[in-house]
């Protein structure tokens, strides 16, 4: 009986941690302006969120054939997610003409413009 409660608490902690990472990924994707930053936030949040959620499900289910299948899904996702993120980032770099340009605002220039007005 005590072991079941301990297992439930560990599984709940994993599930809540995974949910927090997923929510943070959503805010990261909406916060950043550049596509490459958005890709990074989405990839990291998805990878860690899915890992912790599936670990929680594995602990909740116990060690069985279902746990093995969930582990294989984690393994596949960890192998496929970086590759797909890299390919999307590479496509963005190849198609965005203004990717390398940086917007630099100089304070002296703004002060000079204010003085002339």
C-alpha positions in Angstrom: 0.0 0.0 0.0 2.8 2.4 0.9 4.7 1.5 -2.3 1.6 2.4 -4.4 1.4 5.9 -2.8 5.1 6.5 -3.3 4.8 5.4 -7.0 1.8 7.7 -7.4 3.7 10.7 -5.9 6.7 10.1 -8.2 4.5 9.7 -11.2 2.6 12.9 -10.4 5.8 14.8 -10.0 7.0 13.6 -13.4 3.7 14.5 -15.0 3.6 18.0 -13.4 7.2 18.6 -14.4 6.5 17.6 -18.0 3.4 19.8 -18.1 5.4 22.8 -16.8 8.0 22.3 -19.6 5.3 22.1 -22.2 3.6 25.3 -20.9 7.0 27.1 -20.8 7.6 26.0 -24.4 4.3 27.6 -25.5 5.3 30.8 -23.9 8.8 30.7 -25.4 7.4 30.1 -28.9 5.0 33.1 -28.5 7.6 35.4 -26.8 10.5 35.1 -29.3 10.4 37.1 -32.5 12.9 35.2 -34.7 12.1 31.9 -36.2 15.3 30.2 -35.1 14.7 31.2 -31.4 11.1 29.9 -31.7 12.4 26.6 -33.1 14.8 26.2 -30.2 12.1 26.9 -27.6 9.7 24.5 -29.2 12.3 21.7 -29.6 13.6 22.0 -26.0 10.2 22.2 -24.4 8.8 19.3 -26.4 11.8 17.1 -25.8 11.9 17.6 -22.1 8.1 17.8 -21.7 7.5 14.5 -23.5 10.3 12.8 -21.6 8.9 13.7 -18.2 5.3 13.0 -19.1 6.2 9.5 -20.5 8.4 8.8 -17.5 5.5 9.6 -15.3 3.3 7.2 -17.3 6.0 4.5 -17.1 6.2 4.9 -13.3 2.4 4.9 -13.0 2.0 1.8 -15.2 4.8 -0.1 -13.6 7.5 -2.1 -15.5 5.7 -4.0 -18.2 5.4 -4.3 -21.9 3.5 -1.0 -22.0 6.5 0.7 -20.3 8.8 -0.8 -22.9 6.6 0.7 -25.6 6.6 4.1 -23.9 10.3 4.0 -23.6 10.6 3.2 -27.3 8.4 6.2 -28.1 10.7 8.4 -26.0 13.8 7.0 -27.8 12.2 7.6 -31.2 11.2 11.2 -30.3 14.6 12.0 -28.9 16.2 10.8 -32.2 13.6 12.4 -34.5 13.1 15.8 -32.8 16.7 17.2 -33.2 16.7 16.1 -36.9 13.4 17.8 -37.7 14.4 20.9 -35.7 17.6 21.1 -37.7 15.9 20.7 -41.0 13.3 23.4 -40.2 16.1 25.7 -39.0 18.1 25.0 -42.2 15.1 25.8 -44.3 14.6 29.1 -42.5 18.2 30.1 -43.0 18.1 29.3 -46.7 14.9 31.1 -47.4 15.2 34.2 -45.1 17.1 37.0 -46.9 17.3 39.3 -43.8 18.4 36.6 -41.3 22.0 37.9 -40.8 21.0 41.6 -40.4 21.0 42.9 -36.9 19.1 46.0 -35.8 21.4 48.2 -33.7 19.9 51.2 -32.1 22.6 53.7 -30.9 21.7 56.0 -28.1 23.9 58.8 -29.4 22.0 58.8 -32.7 18.7 59.1 -30.9 20.0 61.9 -28.7 21.3 63.7 -31.8 18.0 63.4 -33.5 16.2 64.8 -30.4 18.5 67.8 -30.3 17.9 68.7 -33.9 14.1 68.7 -33.5 
